[in-house]
Amino acid sequence: MSKLQDIRNLVQEHAVLVSSSPGDWMDYMDTASRLYRYSFSDQLLIHAQRPDATACASLELWNEKMLRWVNRGARGIALFDETWQNTKLRYVFDISDTHMVAGGRSPYLWKMQEHQREEILTHLAEVYALEEKDTATLQDALMAVAREMVNDNLEEYLDGLEYAVEGTYLEDLDEVTIRSDFRQLATDSVYYLLSRRCGLDPMELLEEEDFMHITDYNRLSVLTFLGNAASQLSESILIDIGKTVHKISLEEARKEVENSNERNYNNFTTLIHEIKNQDAETKKEENIENEGGTDYGTDISSQGRLPVSESDRRRGRSDDREIWDAAEDISERTQEQPLSEPVPDREAEQPSGTDRESSTGENGQPDGETAGEESGTGQGSRSDGMDSTHERTDGNSGREHLDGIGIQLVEDTREDGLSKAEEEIASALSLPEYPTADEQRRQIEERAAALYAGEIQIPEEVVDEILRTGGNRKASQLRIIYNFMSEQTPEEYTEFVKREYCKGGKVFQIDGNEYSVWFDETGMQIAVGHTVTDHILDKAFLSWEDVSGRIHQLLDQGEYAPQSVLDAARSNAVKEHAQALAYMKGDMAEGVAEIVFDEEDLPHLRSIYPEITDYLEEKLEDLQWLSELNERLDAPAEAYEENHFIMRFHHYNPINISKQFQKFADEVIPYQAREGFAWKEHPMFITQDEIDAYLAGGGAYSQGRLRTYSFYLLHEDERSRTGFIKEQYGIGGSSHALSGADDSHANYDGKGLFLARGAYGNPYTSILLSWNKVANRVDYLIKNDQFLQAEDYARMPEYEREQMANKVLRFYDRLPEEIDRPFTDDFFWKKPGKEMVSVLENPEQTEELLQKMDAALAALPLDFEAYGTNYQQKTELLSELHQYAEGTYTIFPTPEAEPSFAEPSGHQMTMFDFLDTKAVAEPTVVDMSDVEEIEEEEVTAEEDITESQEQEKAVIEPHNFRIQDNDLGAGGPKAKYYLRRTVKRSD
């Protein structure tokens, strides 16, 4: 069945669901009230796939207009696109599935405050000419407006309903009853939507029984009439209310500025005391640490800034509504639950550059079941729209720039992202007394290379040319230059360079030869060819001390960058520090900014972007102002050590900001370029190492690595693996695809995986990998322990239980209704999935569950068949569950042991070759002979990729490296996981 047909079926089924009871209809309207700019069909589909959605837009809109990147694993909401001759699907993603880069935007969203209700009531009374009896409260006024709007447009929305009632419960009702019930339902529904969006409780005037007739609209054909009426009428009213709230808020903010009182540093004691005594329930909220600074009427909005003025233009329900809708709907999120704020422990978050992918699967439920793989509980995305008149730069958007100028925005995490308990499980890669896997490999390679020193050499000029290109992020060279302009210790220089480069790779063509580069926490490697992984003898090893020292020498010699670039370093530093200051101000809790910033600066900091950063850039050039600022920054840094609640979010650590600005105030000595020095342009390509790093991400969805790893263990034939990989990626794309490089992106569709560097549509280098080639390379990475990460092994038991729980749900799916389900029924399987995972953790409960499933199977006739399933499939599912309980079935079967090597292979040895004493499978390298360098517009489905050619590798004898500790040779994390599972089940 096509994806389009799946979505058509979904909207039909969901219409039946939301009309099945008053509670279900109100639950739908809770979602629709947040997304009131959407059509009824869009609202219904969003509620079906992501009922908690608040603000959505397309991948292109997030990337190109809002400068937000969709996270890896985010799943798109499928909506109908009827702008073409034939209906198609379009996909949107929720704002919570995105993160921002420097200069990114978040739309303005309005929220009505309690003290503003009187003015709104007066406005509604004037605009809609309400009678005095209808203006006692705002709720009364909204009900009167809803009633008036429905009465005025009743005939229009009833038109054609009589021809659609066949086969519905309306068929047995007379025309007068249908008309009367429709009028009342539409009025109550419009009022419900208005009240919810305005932050009021609609049930103060309504009762659940008021929606009892919704059950008569039990098919999409008739529910559409009611849904369109409620959606369209409430939209026009809410647009007017939103504009009024916005005007009131701006006026209140203006008055606040005029009446602001002078404050001093002593206010911090009072401020901290007040924050500590805030409502305990607010502090316990999962995603909000401080909600106190979100009210209009103060000078700090939810993002710490005043919103941009809203345009008075109104648009119809066209394609542009995606842009328009989010502008209003995200605002509510901004006020109630700040959009850019994740869980409270955000300080421990991984760098943003590691999570930038998104896509939409061809099967419509991108993380769902594919070709023999058990599906997990799906998650949708969210829809909303955004208009430039509502956009504003978010306080979160400076993270990547700040990393580059040395401001640490998030606290350090463990190397592999593991908790202490997980480290113990995956101990082979995280034992504190041993180096990491990369460090172990580096030690072996360095020793081997030393034996052949001088035989093959990377020219010094090549190393210098590569160092002059900086890292993979925008303005990297400018940040490096400016950092070396101030006096620091060698260790500080080295640490900055390591942080600036982070992790990634490049390939250059220099003097007719191709050189690949890879940098990570251990340093930089430069090798001849398109990969550094399979080379020992023909590559250079540079520690970060080496890299830092050589860059310093080149700067001193005037041979790092042209004079025009050297001169731009200072202005770039000023710009990035201005952004850091602006974004930190946006993250401050209510009242903090007034203490940190001078009174004359505050009005400028409540402006809009880029006016805020322009003002700060000018002020930062004033040495006296900078000196006073540094004194003021000491106060929040000290307060933050005692109480983190002075910041609403924790992306901008005041302690680190203070240190960075102290450093920024230090004297800098500009560099001078050697006369006539200029950069040489070198063609760039994509390295095999970058491709491998991308593939090791596991695809476009969460849990992708474990899903892929399990599938490969359970299915050995190449065809099924290729089909799985193609389905795993689906259709979509991502930015920052190549190890977080700013100018890289990926696209994937039926033709294969397209990786590129450069602008969308006009990359300067790109490659296309067929799905067969991708599948084979993934197989190579798995066989050579280069696919899974340490935390994946720690996650295996829990992931396996989740998949077995899905088998339980699939067993009961479409069984006769008279068969009892041992879980809470849920349309999306989310709650029952958690319940079954809990059951499978307990052997006694598992045995009881299996007895119930045995009884259910016994009650089925042998010829049982339902949509998409039959008796045989139920039998197979139950058999696998029994075997799982007995310990004889796993979705991670132990791979067949590789034969011990009696003679060396041509493959480069790593530490794991000696620890595990097994031969490494011959690599199926996807090097540059396997891919065609193409321009994006030249990619066609007919283009194929030639078979890879194995490279001959020097044989390195392992006699110089003897492992004395027998326990250390017990195996890697994968072997330990299998051993632990076997021991546990035997017990």
N, C-alpha and C positions, 0 to 999 in steps of 0.2 A: 504494500500500500504506500502511495506517495506521501511525502511529508505534508503537502497541501491538504490532502484528504484527511490525514490524521488531525490536523488543526480544525478542519471543518467538522469532523466528528466530535472533537473536544468542545467546540463552542456549542454544539447541539446538546451534548451531554451535560455541560455545565449550566446551560439555561434551565434544564430540568432540575438540576441540583439546587440552584439559588431560588427557584420558585417552589421548592418542595415544602417550605415552612416559613413563617414570618421571621424566625431567627436567622435562617439562611439568607433571606432577602436583606435583612439589616446588616448582616456580615458583609455581603457584597457592597452595600451602600457605604460602609465604613471605608472600603478601599476606593470606591468611586468618588467620595467626597474629597479625598486627597488629590485625585487625578481628574478634577472636574473639567479640565480643558480637553479631555479625550471624548471621542464618540462612544456610544454605548457598546458597540461591538468590541472596541479596543479595551474599554474598561472591563468587559466580561472576560476577555482573554487574559488580561493582566491578572485579574482576580483568580482565574483558573490556574495560572502558572506561577504567580508570585503575589499572593494576597497581601503581603506586607509592603508592597512596592510603594515608593514615594515619589521618585523622579527618574525618568528614563529618557534615553536618546540613543541614536544609532552610534555605531562604532566610529564612523567618520565624523559625526558631529562632536563627539567627546574628544577625538584626537585633534581635529583641525580647527574647531571653533573655540572649544573650552580648554584646550591644552591639558586634557586629563586622559590618562591611559587606562584602558580596561584591564583589570587584573587577570592573571592566569587563573583558569578554572571558572571564571565567570560564565554563566550560561544565559543565552539570549532568550528574550520573550518573543515568540512568534506572533506577528500581527498580520492582518490581511493588507496587501498593497493593491488597491484597485485602480491605480492611476494608469495601468497598462491596459492594452486591449484584453488580455487574459489576466485573471487574478493571480497574483504572486504572493510570496511571503516576504516580509521584511522583519528584521530583528532589532530589538532595542535592548539596552543594558541599563541597569539601575545605577544611580550615582554612588551607592555604597559599594558597588563592584568596580569603582574607578579610584585612581589616585592622581594627584596633581603634580605637574612639573613646574618649574619656575615660570611665573607669569600666567599660570593657569587661572581659571575663573570658576566661580560658583554663582548661580543665579540668586537674585533677591527673592525672598518669599515673605509674604506678609503674615502677620499673626495679630489678631485682635486682642488687645489687653482689656482687662476688666474695666479700667477707668475710662476707656474709649467708647464703651457701649452706648453711653448717653448720646454722644455726638453721632454715632452711627444710627441710632434710633431716630434722632432728629432728621438726619439725611434721608432715611427711608420714608419717613412721614411726608417730607416735602416732595421727593421725587415721585412717589407712588400715590400721592394724595390720600393718605390713609385717614380714616375717621378716628376721632379721639378715643373711642372704645378699643381700638386696635393698637394703641400706642402706650399701654400701661407698662409693658416690659418689651425688651428686645425680642423675646420669644414670640410674644403676641404679634409684633410687627412682622416678623419673618413668616409666621403662619398666614397673616393677612396678605402679604405679598405673594406667597406661594398660591394661595387660593385665587387671587386676582389674576395671576399669570396663567394658571390652568384654565380658568373660565374664559379668558380672552382667546386662548389658543386651542380649546377643546376640540372644535370641529376639525381643525387641521390634523391633530394627532389621532383622531378616531377614523379619519378617512381611510377606507380600505380594510379596516379591522374585520368587518363582517365577512369578507371573503377568505379570511385566514383562520377562522375558528374551527374548521373541520378537523376532527381527530383530537380536539382539546376539550377540556372541561367546560369551556365557554360555549361549546356547541349546544348544550342543553339549556342555556339561559336565553331569556328573551332580550330584545334590543334595549328596552328601558333599563333592565337590571344591569346589563353590560355597561351601558352608558353611565349609570349612577355609580357602579363599583369602580369603573375606570377613573371617573372624576375624583372620587375620594382617595383611591390609591395613588394617583398622580400627585394630588395635593399633599398628602402625607409624605410621599417619597421626596418631593421637592423640598418640603420643610425639613425633613430628616437630613438631607444633603446639606442644606444651608446651615443648619444648627451645628452639625458635626464640623464643618469647615470653619465656622466662627468660634469654635471652642466651647459650644454650649451643649447641654444634655438634652437631646430631643425628646427623651422619655418623660420630661417634666410635663409635657402637654399630650404626649402619645402613650398608648399602651400597645403591647405586642399584638393584641387581638385586632388592632386597627389595620394590620396587614394580613389578616386571615384570608382575604380573597386573592392574595398573590398565588395561592395554589391552583386557582383556575387558569392561570397563565403558564401552563405546564409544558409548553413547547416554545422553541425559539421563534417560531412563526408569529406567535401572538405576543410573547414577552418583548419582542423588539419594539412594538408600538408603545408600550408603557415605558420601556427603558429609554427610548429616544426622547419621549416627552420629559421624563425626569432629568435626563442628562442635559438636554439643550436648554431647558428653562432655568435650571439651577446655574448653568454656566453663565448666562447673561447677567443674572443677579449677582453672582459672586465676583464677576469681573468688576462690576460697579462698586461693590463693597471693598474689594481689594484696593482699588484706586483711592478710595476715601480713607481707608486705614493708612495707606502710604502717605497721603498728604498730612494727616494728623500726626503721624510719627515724625515726619520731617519738621513740622512746626514745633513739636515738643523738643526735638533735638536742638533746634536753633535756640530756643529759650534756655535750654540747659546750658549751652555754651555761654550765653550772655550772663547767666546768673551763677556761673561756677565760682566756687570759693577757693581761696588759696589754701594749699595743703603743704605739709612738710613730712620729713622722714619719720617723725614720731607716730604718724598715722598707721604705720605698719603693725604696731602692737595691737591697736584696736582692730585693724582689718583682719589680722590673723585670728583674733579672739572671736570676731563675728563669724568668720568662715568655719571655725571649729564647731560653732554652735548652730550651724545650719540644720535644716530638717534632716533627721537621720535617714529617712526613706529616700531622700534625694541622693545621699551619699552612697546608698546601696544599689542604685540603678546600675545595671550591667554596663551600659555604654556611655553614661554621663557622669562625670565626676563633679561637675558644678554647673547647675542650671540657673544660678542666680543672676548672671549678667546678661540675660537675654531679653529683658523687657524693653520695649520702646518707651520713650519718656526719659531714658538716660542717654548719654552720648555714646554708649557702647552697645552695638547690636550683637547678635550671636556670633558674628565673626570679628567683633571688635572694631567695626567700622560702620559708618552710616551707609545705607543702601544708595545705589545709584538711582537717580530719578527715573520714574517709569514712564514709558511712552504712552501716549493716549491713543495710539493706533489700535484698532481692533481688527482681528483677522477671522476669516471663516474657517471651517473644518477642512483645511487642505493639508497637503503634505507638510507644510511649514508648521503645523500645529505641534510637531515634536519639539521644535525649537521654542515655540511660544508657551506650551504647557508647562514645561519644567520651570520656567521663570516664576510662575506662581506657586507651583506645588513644591518645589524644592525649598521655597522660603519657609514653609511650615516646618519642614525637617530642620532647617537652619535654626529656627527658634526653639523647637521642642527637643530635638536631639541633633546636635550640631553635625553637619554633614561630614566634615573632615575628621571627626573624632571617632576613633575606633574604641576597642576595649580599653579600660583604664590603665593597663600595663603596657601602653603603647611604647614606652621607653625601651622595652625589650624587643621591639619589632625589628625584623630584618630590613636592611637597606632597601629603599623603594625600587631600586633598579632591578631587583630580582623578580619582580612580580608584575609583569606588564602585559601578559598575553590575554587574549580573549578570542572566542570564536563561536560559531554556531554550527552545531552538528547537522548533518544531512538527515538524521533520523528524527529531528524535532525535539528530542529530549537528549541533549548532547552527552549527558553523563549517564544515560540509561543503558539498557541491555544491548549488547552487540555481539553477534556471531559467537555464541557460546560463552560469553562472559556474563556473570551475574550482574544485574543492574543494581545500583544503589538508589537510595531515595533521591529523587531529582530535586533540583532547585531551579527556579526560574530567574528571570531578570525583571526589570521594572521599566515602565515607560513614563516619560515626562518630556516636556519640551522646554526650550530655552530661547529667549530672544536677547539680542545683544543689549537692548535697553535695560535689561534686568540683570546683566552679568556683573560680577565683581570679582576681583582677585581675592583668593582665599588665603588665609594665614598659613595654610599648609603648603603653599606653592613654592616656597623657597628652599625646600629640603635639599634638593640636589645641588643647587648653587652653594648652599651653606656647607655641605660636605666638602666642596672643592676649596673653600676659603678657610677650612680648618675648624669650622664650628660644628661640634658634635651634637647632632639633634636627637639622637637616640642612644641609649646606653648600650654598652657592649653585651653581646650574647655569647654563649658557648660556641665553640668553633663549628659544631655540626648542628646547632639549634636544638640540642637535647636537654631534657631535664636531668637531674642527678640520677633518678631511677632509670631513665632511658639509657644513660651513659653506661650503667652497669650491664644492661641487656646487650647493648651494642659495644661491648668493651674492647673488642679487637681494634676498633678505630678510635677509641677515645681514652685508653688507659693513660693517666697523666704521666707515668714514668717513661712512656715511649713516644717517639715523634709521630706525627700524623702520617697518613698513607703517602701524601704528596712529598712530605719531607723525607720519608724513607726512600721513595723512588729517587728523589734528588740526590741523596747521599750515595746511593749505589751508582747512579749515572756519573756523578762527579768523580768517583774513584775510578770507574772504568775509563772515563775520558782522560784522566790523568795518565793512564798507561800509554796513551797514544798522543800525548801532548805534542803539538807541533806538526803532526801529519796533515790535519785538515784544520784550517783556521778561518774564522769569520773576519773579514777585513775590518780594521778599526774604523775606516771611513764609513762602512755600512752601519756599524753600531751607532756612530754619531748621527748619521742621517735618520735612523730610527728613533733615537732619543729626542731629536728635534721635533718629532710629530706629537709628543705628549701622550696623554691617555686617550680614552675613548669617549670622553665627555666634552661638551661644548665649552670653549674658552679654557681648555685644560692648559695650554701653553701659557696663557696670560696669568693664570693662577700660580703656575710654577715660577714664572719670572718674578712676580711680585713677592712671593714667599722668600726667594733668595735675595731680595733687595734689603731685607732687614737682618740684623745681626742675631744669629741663633747658634745653638750648639750643633755639632754634627749629628747627634742623635735626633734632635728636633727636625733638622732638615730631612733626615732619612724617613722619619715617621710620617712627615707630610707627604713626601713623594710616594710612599707606599699607599697611603690613604687615597691620594689623587688617582693613581693608576688602578687601584682596586683589583679587579679580575677581568680578563678579556684577552683578545688577540687581534692580530692584523696580518696581512700579507702584502709585501711591497715587491715591486720589480725595480731593482737598482742595478744599473750598469749591465743590463741584459740578463741578470740572474734574479730568481725569485727567492725571497727570504720570508719565512714565517716567524711570527713573534707571539709569545704567550706570556702573560704575567699573572701572578697570583700571590698568595701570602708569603711564598718562599723566595720570590724574586722574579727575574725576567730571563726567558730563554729565547735565543735567536738561532734558527736552523735554516739550512738550505732546503727549499721545497715548500710544500703546503701544510706541513705539520711538524710539530716539535716532538710529538709523542713517540714516534718510532725511530728516533734518531738519538744516538749517543755521541758518535765521533764527530759528526759534522754540525755541531752547534756550540754556541757560546752560553755559559752560565753567568749571569750577573746577579749578585745579591743586591738588595735595596741600598746597601751602603755603596756598592759599586755604581749603581745608577745615579744616586744622589751626588756622589763625588764627581762623576764625569759631567753631569749637567752643570754643576758649579764651575768646573774648569772651563767648559764651553762658554758660559756666561762671562767669566773673567776674561777670556780670550776674545770676546766679541763675536763668537761664531755659533751662537745658539739660535738667534733670531735676527731679522732685519731691524733697523732702527725704528721703523714705523710700528712694528709689533711691540718692541720694548717700551715705546712711549705710551702705548695703549694699556699697559698693564695696570697703571695707577688708576685710570678712569674706570676700568673694569672692576677693580677692587672696591672703589667707592660705590659703584652701582650695586654690587653684591652685598656689601655691608648695609647699604640703605634698605635693600630688600629684607635682609635679616632683621633689621630693627623694626621695619613696618610689620612683618609677619609676627614677630614676638609680641608687639603691641596688640595685634589682633587676637593672640592667644591668652592675653591676661584676663584674670577674673575682674569682676566689676569693681571699680574704684582704684585698681592698681595703677592704671595708666596715668591717672591724675597725680599720683605720687612720684612716678618715675620721670615723667616728662614735664618740662616747664610749661607754665600756663599759657604762654604766648605760642607754644608749639602745638597745643592740643587741637585748636580749630583746624589746622592744616592736616593733622593726623586723622581727623574725622572726615576728610574729603574722600575722593574716589581715586582709583588708580588710572593713569600713572601719576597723577598730581601729587600723591603722597610720597612716592619714591623720588620724584623730581625735587620736591622740597627738601627731603632728607639728604639727597646727594649734594645739594647746595650747602646745607648746614654742616655736613661732614667735612667740607673743605675749610670751615672756620675752626682753627685750632683751639680757640677759647671755648667755643661751644662744645667741641669734642672733649675737652678736658672736663668741663662741667658734666657732660653726659656720663663720662666714665665714673665720676664720683656718685652720680645718681644710680648707676647700674650696680654699684656695690650693695645698695640696700635690698633690691629684690633677690640678688644672689644669696645674701645672708638669710633673708626670710625664706627662700626656697629650701635651704638646708634644713630648716625647722619645720616647714609646712609646705607641701607641694600644692596645696589648694589655692595658692595665689595665682596659679596658671590653670585656665580651664582645660587646656590641652597640654601635652608635654612634648610637643615636637621641638620646642625651642627652650632648651635648658638655660635659665638665667645665669647659672654659674658659668657655663661654657661661653655664653654670649658675652658675659662680662670679661672673661679672660681674652676672648678674641678681640674685643674692642680695645682692651689695654694693649694688646699686641699691635693693633691697627694704628694706635697713637704713637708707636715707636718711630724713631727716625728711619727713613729708608734712603738708600743711595741708588739712584738710577744707574742702569748699565748702559754702556755705549757699544754699539756694533762696530766691528771692523769695517773700515771704509770699503764700500763696494760689496759687502757681504749680502747675499740673497739666498733665499730658500730654493731648493731644486724640487720640482714637482715629480713625484714618482707614482706610477699607476698602483692602485690598491686592489686587492682581491679578498676573497673570503677563505679563511683557513679551515682545514679539516678539523682542527681543534674546536673552532667556533661551531661548526656543524654538529660535532659530537656533543658539545655542551648543550646545544639547543635540543637535540634529540633526547639527551639524558634528562631533560625537563619532564618527559613523560607525556607530552601532548598538550592539548588545549585545556584539559579539565583537571579538577582536583582529584587526588589519588591516582593520577594517570600512570605513575611509575609502577605502583603495585598492581594495578589492573593489567598493564602491559606485561609485567613480569609473570603474573599468574597465567595469563593467556598463553605466553610462549612456553611455559612449562607444561601446559595441558594440551597444546596443539603444536605439532612439529612440522606439519606440511606448510610449505612456503605460500601456497595460494591463500589458505585461511589466515595466515599471519598478515599477508598483504592487505586482505580485505578488512581485517581488524584495525590495522594501522590507519587505513584510509577512513574508516568509520570513527576512529578515535579522535582524529583531527577535525573531521567534518569540513565545514565551509566557514572560513573566517580569516582572521589575521591578527597581528599584534605589532606594536611598535617596540623599540629597544630590544629586538629579538636576539641579537648577537651579543650575549653576555652584558646586556644593558647599554650597549653603545647607542649614543644619542641619535645617530644618523642611520640606524639599521631598522629593518622591519621584515615581517614575514606575512605571506599570504598562502592559504591552502584551499584547494578545491579538488574537483575530480581529476585534474591533470597532474597534481602532485604538490610538492612543497617548494615554494618559491621564497628564497632568502635574498635580501638585497641591502646594499648600502647606498645612501643618497636619498633624494627626494622621492616621494610617492609619484609613480608614473614616469620618473626620469632618474633612475638610479645610475650611479657611475660604475657599479659592478653588481652582478647578480648571478644566481645559479638556480636551476630548476632540477629537483630530484624527483624521479618517478616514485610512486608509492612502493613498487617492488624494491627499488634501491634503498629507500628509507627502511623498509622492513628488514632487509638483509643487514644493514648497518646496525640496527637495534639489536639484532641477533648477535652480532659480533661484540657489541658493548656488554650485553648480558653475559655471554660466555667468558669474557675477560674481566668480569667484576668491575666494570666501569659504568654501570647503569644505575644501580641502586645506591642510595646514600645510607649513612649509618642509622639515621632516624627511621628509615624505611623498615629495617629489620626489627626495630623496637615496636613499630606500628603493626607488624604482620599479624600477631594473634588477634588484636582488636579488629583489624580489617577483615580477617577471615570470619570472625563471628558475625560481623555485619553482613557479609555476603551469604552466610548460611541462614541468617535471619531473613534475608530477602527470598531465599528458597522456600522458607516457611510461608511467607506471604504469597509467593507465586503458586504454591500448592493449593492454598485456599481460594485463590483468585478464580472467579467464575464457577465455583461450586454451587450447588443448589442452596437457596437461601435457608432452607430448613436445617442445614448442617451448621452447628454452632461454631463460631470463630473464637479461638482462645486469646483474642486481643481486642482492643478498642477499634471499632471500625473508623476508618479515616480515608477520605478520598485520595489523599496524596501519600498514604502509607508512612507518613513521618512518625506519628506517635506509635502505631503498632510496630514499626521497625525497631524503635528504641525498646519497646516492651519485650520483643523477642530476643534482642541482644542480651537483655538482663536475664531472661530465662535460660539462655544457652550458657551463661556463666555458671549456672547452678546445675550439677549433675542430676539431682533429684527432680528438679523442675523440668529439666530436659527430658528425662524418662517419662514423666507424666505427659508432657507435650506430645511425645512420639506415640504414646498409647492413644491419645485423642486423634492423632492423625491416622493411625492404623484403623481406628473405628470409622473415621470419615471415608477412607479409601474403600473399606469393606462395604460401605453403604452405596457405593457407586456401581452402576451396571458396567459390565466389561466393555460395552460399546459406547460408554460415555464420551461425548464430544461437545465442546463449547467453543466459542469464538477464540481462535488462537491456541487452543489446548485440547488434550484428549486424555483418556485413561492411561495410556502408555507414558505420557510425559509426567503425569502425577505420580505414577509408580516409580519412575526414575528419580524424581525429586525426593520422594520419601526414602528411597534406598540410599541415596547419598547422605541424607540427614542421619539415618541409622549408622552408617559407616563412620560419619564424622563423630558421632557420640561414642562409638567404639574405639576411635583412634585409628581407623584404617583408611580414612579418606581425608584429603586436604587439598585445597586449591593451590598449595605451594608444594607439590611433590618434589622429593629430593632428586636433583638431576643425576643421571647416570655418571658414575665416577669416571673421570678422565684417566687414561692410562698414564702411569708414571713415565717420565721421560728417561729413556736409556741413552739417548744421544741428543745433543742440542738442536733446537729448532732455529729457524732464522729470526725468531721474534725477540725483541728486546726484553730482557728479564727485569722483573720488578721484585720488591721485597716479598710479594705474595707468592712468587715462584718458589722462593726458598722456604717460606713458612708452610705452604700447602703441599710442597713437593709434587706438583702436577704440571703437566704440560699445558701451555696456553694455546687455545685454538688458533689455527692459522687465520690471520685477519683478512676480512673482506673490505679492504680500505676503499672508502669513497673519496679518493683524492681528486685533484683537479683534472685528471684524465677522465673521470667519470661524469663530470658535469660540464655543461656548456655555458660559457660566459655569454650572457645575452642581455639585451635591453628588454625592459619589461614588455614593451609593446610587441616584441618579436616572439614571445612565448606562445606556442600553439600546442594543441593536444597531440599533434602528430610527431612533435619532436621527441626523440628518444635519447637515451644516454648510453654511451658505450660501456662495455663491460670493464670492470676495474682490472688493473694490472698489478700483480704483486711486485713489491720492490725487494731486491736482495738486501739483506741486512747482515752486518758483521756479527759473527758468533763471539759472544763474550763468555769465557769460562768463569764459573762461579767459585773457583777454588780460593779466591782472595777473601770470601765473605763466609764465615762459619758462624752459625747460630749455636751458642753454647746452652741456652736455656731451652730444655725440652718442652716445657709447658708453653712457651711462646710459639712453638710450631704446631700447636693443636689445631689451628685453622683460623680462617677469617670470620667476620661477623655472620656470614651466611651459614657456615658450617656450625658455628656455635648455636645459632637459632635452631637448626634442625636437630642438633644433639639435645638441646634443652627440651624441645618439644617431645622427642622420643622418650627421654627420661621421665618427663612429667606424666605422659600417658601410661608408661609402664607401671608407675606408682599407683 
